[in-house]
């Protein structure tokens, strides 16, 4: 229950920015607002943060208490169930793309590895925020078809020849930016190999290991960039893209009583986009 959106039912006496009846989405962290990271707008590294659904009770319930600092009011027309999964998965993807934006000038090439739950949000964010040429790499032909429908300029099936195909598409140079939304099962090595000299390999998915000889990092001047969940401002910006219809989610809704069925379907890979929404 760490990706939460819903309707405000009550507020404290000092809260003036939202009211009962407002539809909102919550930043996944509850932050103090007083530490150095918070004062710099870097909520994600708050020294005193709590993570509802992880280290305290989260949103798999009928009611959730939160801090006003976590609340982003939704624009007219956006429904909580339609955007809830953007609170972490979408926010992480958007955050990585925002960091890559200065590197993606017109004509730049970006490779996106994995266009599933996070990746399809990253793809939409890239299309909305950059003029780059986007290649999506995935082992699923069905996922690639969906990526093409969303606007990917090129798609590559991960069939063992994906690195060679990407290098061929880029004249042997590789991509200016590679965004790895998988981060395991060999995509780490593929991602580095697809990155051109002086390019940047963004690690978003996790589970594997990035193993690059130090001489390669130096001689090729490549950057390996880690990406955590985004800030409050990132979430606010992402909601603007959602309100404009530039970022949408592939999900399936379940009642709160069917939470165990939702978890079973997720575990079995039966949920489109890998996101199940519990609605009370």
N, C-alpha and C positions, 0 to 999 in steps of 0.2 A: 503493500500500500504506500509506495513512495512517489507515485505519479498521480497527483490529485487535482481534481477540478470539481466544482459544484456550486451550490447556491448558499449564500450567507443567510444564516438563520438568526444570528444575534451578534452584537459587537459590544466591546467594553466602553466605558464612559469616555475614555481618551481617544477613541477611534473616530475619525471624521472623514476618512478618504473612501470608505465603503460603508454600505448600510444593508440591513436585512432585505433580502430579495435580489441583491446584486449577484450576477453570475461571475465567477472568478476562476482563475487557475492559480496554483500555488507553486512557487519556486520549491524545489525538493528539500532545501535546507532551511531551518529556522536559525537566523543569525542574530548576533548581539548588537550590531550597529556601532559599537564603541571601539573595537580593536583596530589596529593599523590597517589590516586587510580590508575590513568593512569600510573604513573611512576613505580608502582608496578606490572603492567600488568593486573590490575583488571579493565578493561575498563568499565565493566557493572555498576560500582559504581562511574563513573566519576562525579565530582562535577558540571560540566558544560555541561553535555550531552544534545543533542537534539534527538528526536525520530521521524524520518520521517514517515509519515503516522499516527502519533498519535498527536504530538504537532506542527508539521509543515507539509507542503505538502509532500506526499509520492510518491510511484511508480505507482499509478493508472493514469498514464499519459504517453505521448510519450517520454518525457525527464525528467530526474531527476538529480539535482545537488547534489554532495556529496563531502565529504572530502577524500583525498587520504588515510587517516588513516583507513577508513572503507572498503577499497577495497582489496579483495583477488582475485588474478588472477587465472583463471581456467586452469587446465591441458588440454593438447591436448586431444580431444575426448569428453570432457564434454561440454554440451550445457546449456546455461542459463535456458531455460525452464525446463530442467530436474532436476535442483538442487535448483531453486529459493525458494521452500518451506523449504529447509534446513537452510535458513538464520535465522529463528527464531524457528520454531517448531523442526527442526532437531537439531539445536544448543542447545536448551533447553534440549532435550533428551540426547544428547551426553555429555553435561556438567554434568548432574546428574550421568551418567554412569562413567565418568572419576573420579568423586569424590568417587564412590563406588569401583573402581578397587582395591585399597589396602585392601579392606575388603573381597574380593572374591578370596580366595586361591583355589587350586585344591580340589575338593570335597565339596566346599561351596555350599549352596543352596540359590538361589535368586528367589523371586516371583515378577512377573510383573503384576500389576493390570491394565487392559485396554490396548488393543493392536490396538487401532485405529490410528488417525492421528499422535500423538506423540509416542504412545506406540510401533507401529511397527518399528519406527526408533530406539527407545530404545532397542528393542529386537535385531535388527541387530548389534547395537553397542556393546551390551553385548556379542554376539557371536564372534565378531571380536576382542574384547579386554580382555575377561576373560575366564578362564577354568571352570567357575561355571556351576552347573546344574540349568537349567532355567525352571521354571513353569510359564505359562501364565494363568491368570484368566480373564474371560470376560463373559458377559451375552449373547453374540452373538455366536452361533455355527459356523456361516460363518466366523467370525473374528478368531475364534480358529483354523478353518481349514487352514486359511491363515498363522497364526502364526506357525502352525505345518510345513507347506510348507517352511517357512523361516528358520526353524531349531530349534524351541522350543522343548525341551526335553520332557516336559509334558504339558498338557493343562487341565484346570478345568473349567467347565461351572458354572457360577455364578447363582445357582438355589436355594439358601438358605442354602445349605450344604457346601459351598465353604471353609469356615474356617475349618470345621471338616475334609474335604478331604485333604487340605494342611497339617494339623497337622498329619493326618494319613500317608501321604507320607513322612513326615520328622520324623517319629518315635515319634511323640508327642512334638517335640522340637520347631518346627517352623523354619523359614528361617533366615539365617544370615543377609540377606538384603531383604527388601520389597520395591519395587518402585511403588508408587501409581500415575498412570497417569490420574486418574479420580478425586479424591479428593472431592467427594460429594456423596450424596445418600447412605451413609452407608459404603462406601469403607474405610473411615477414621478409623472407629472402626474395620473393618475387617483387615485392614493393620496392626494395632497395635496388634491384636490378633494373626496374622500369624507370627509376629516377635519373634524370640527366645530371651531368656534372654541374655543380652549383645549385642543384635543385633541392627540393624539400620533401621528405617522406614523413607524412603525418600518421601517427599511430592512434587509432580510436578504438578499435576492437582489441581484445586482450585474451591471453591464455597461452601464448607461445613465447618465444624469445627472439629479440633482435640481436643478431650476432654479426657484427661488421668489423673487419680488421681496422685498427686505428689508422694505418697508413692509407686505407681507402677513404676514410672520412677526411683525412688531411689532403691527400692528393686530388681527390675529386671535389673537395669542399662541399660535401653534401650535408644537409641538416636533417636530424632526426628529431621530430617534434611530438611531444606527448600532449594529450588532450583530455581534460577532465570535463565535468559538466559545466555549463556556462553560467554567467552571472545573472542577477535580477534584470539588468538592462538588456542582456541578450534575450531573456524570456519575453520581455516587453516588446522588443523588436520582432521576435518570431511571431508573436500574436498579431502584429501588424501585417506580416506576410500572410498569416492564416486568414485574417479578415479580408484581405485582397484576393483570396483564392489562389495564391501562388504556392502555398504549401498545404497539402491535404494528407490525410492518413488513411491507410488501409487497415481496418480493424474489424473485430466482431464483438457485439455486446452480449453480456450475460447478466442475469439478475444476481444480486448479492448472495442469494440462497444457493446459486449454482456455481459458487466460487471454485469448488473442488473440480467440477466438470471443466471449468475454464482452464485451471492449472493442468489438468490431464490433457486437454486439447493442445495447450501450449507445448507440453512435454512431447506430445506425439507429432508436432509440426503441422497441426491441422488448422491453424489460425493464420489468415492472410496477413502478411506484414509482421507476424510475430507479436501482435498486440491484442490482448483481450481486455475489454472495458467492462468493469463491474458497475452496474447501475442500481441504486437503491430506490 
